[in-house]
Amino acid sequence: MAEPGSDEGSLRDSAERLALAAVGAVALTGERVEELVEELSRRGGMRRDEARELVGDLTTRWRGDAQRVGERAGMTLSGAFRELGLVTRREWEELELRTAQIEHRLRLLEKQ
């Protein structure tokens, strides 16, 4: 189990926030939007078009927040992987290509 102040705990917290934000942004289906608009217009004394605009603005904001949390979590994970000495898939593939090129050149030199 991770200590509350540890990097692992911080990564877990970031991942949980990302998941919750994404679920919240995606879970608001068209049907649920209409229910929310109806509820706001009935209880809040708003016109339906005002309520729909408010819900649309909030949904857009939630989705933006979810995206920002995802980006921050990605940067945090990337930094943690870097500290652990792990390489990305792209870096690994570049190294494989460079190794293959060197092996090819070596074989050419050995044939001479």
Number of C-alpha atoms within 10 A of each C-alpha: 5 10 9 10 8 10 14 15 14 17 16 15 14 19 19 14 16 22 15 13 21 19 13 14 20 12 11 14 10 9 9 11 17 16 12 16 23 17 15 19 17 13 8 11 10 15 14 16 11 13 22 19 13 14 18 14 11 13 17 13 13 17 17 15 16 22 16 14 21 19 13 15 21 16 12 17 19 15 13 15 13 12 9 9 8 13 12 11 9 9 11 12 12 12 12 12 12 12 12 12 12 12 12 12 11 11 11 10 9 8 6 5
